[in-house]
Amino acid sequence: MPHPIYIEHGTGAHFTDIDGNTFLDCNAGWNAAFLGRAHPAITSAVHDAMTTLGAPGGSMHPSPKRDEFARLLCARVPGAEKMVFAPSGSEANTYALRLARSYTGKQTVIRMAGGYHGQHDALLGEQSSKTGTAPAAQNNIVTVPFNDLTAARAALEAHHDTVAALIVEPMMTIPGAIHQRGHYLKDLRTLTTEFDVLLILDEVITGCRFAQGGASEYYGFDPADLVVMGKMLGGGLPTAAVVGRGAILEQPISASNTHAQNPVTLAAAVAALELSTADEYRRVASMGERLRSGLRACTESLPIPVQITGDGPCAGIHFTSDDVHDYASADAANDDLWRLMCVGITNRGLGLTSRTFGPTIAWTDTDVDHALDVFSSTIVDISHAASATEVSTR
Ligand code: PMP
């Protein structure tokens, strides 16, 4: 905002627009580039696959890269015995719902208010336009607030005969890095097992960002029945997958897709997995922690209230005095100040395109310092401007 930035070139954690302005990428290429832009290993994997195989769709005649990738991913993600490929997170979630409904023979799906799972008609949420979708698609969807175990239990009790699955992002990302409180995810795992309902973790954003095995490894809870991954999975190229229990993945759903299993994409995906080591995850998470604590330290004494949320490498900023733990509390924050901050940081060289942001493997400590400087000075400026003009700070 207030206008799109056209990128002319970029490497690592930085990109330059057509006017010559350089930005630190705070959103990892919309969460698709954990290794940064133009990583040499990705570039060379793509080049090799392109020159030896070309880039047709891969589904009908898979390349060995497909099995190499599947083996690597299933070895990392707890509970992953088999996988289904998809070209995007939206399609992977579509398949996850089909798998769950086919396996259980039930239709109802419980989702979180403010959760985003892509473009499936049934899963479009509060922030997405529903124009042009069939209203009936949402008939079997029950919505509960994130971080509220009592509400999840009540929904399961009310619909226990018909619920196939509960779908949740380990950290809500669209409303701004809303992290679990207490052991919410572990408790959800226990609750869904108690009601014999499948737990689908939508790890399209967190999966390749928190730990090699995703959120269940990072937070330490029993594996979900299905895990959906995408975005960073392809090293910047489009790929996604559903992994999980073999018996569920073996359901004979329709999942044919021209661009799933593309050999060039999967070559990049294999390279990305190999470069995403446990040490790198620890380094990136500690940069995320430093970013969040630095932001907290700078905003504590300001005349406007600010909440800093997030976990691992991800952070969110909310202009409110209330604790932000679900969609409603995030939505109640001051949006004008958020937008003002976005303009300020953009003018000062931070590339931010969504409310969840933070470091990637391509960042260094100097980038964290730079991000903190820019966020801090911008928030200080807008807080003074807001108190001077008596903008509502809610
Ligand atoms: N799930 C989550 C949690 C997402 O953040 C997104 C994309 N923002 C999707 C699913 C959809 O993925 P895609 O855009 O690749 O269809």
Boltz pocket constraint, residues with backbone or C-beta under 6 A from the ligand:
constraints:
  - pocket:
      binder: B
      contacts: [[A, 87], [A, 88], [A, 89], [A, 90], [A, 91], [A, 93], [A, 116], [A, 117], [A, 118], [A, 119], [A, 169], [A, 173], [A, 202], [A, 203], [A, 204], [A, 205], [A, 230], [A, 231]]
      max_distance: 6.0
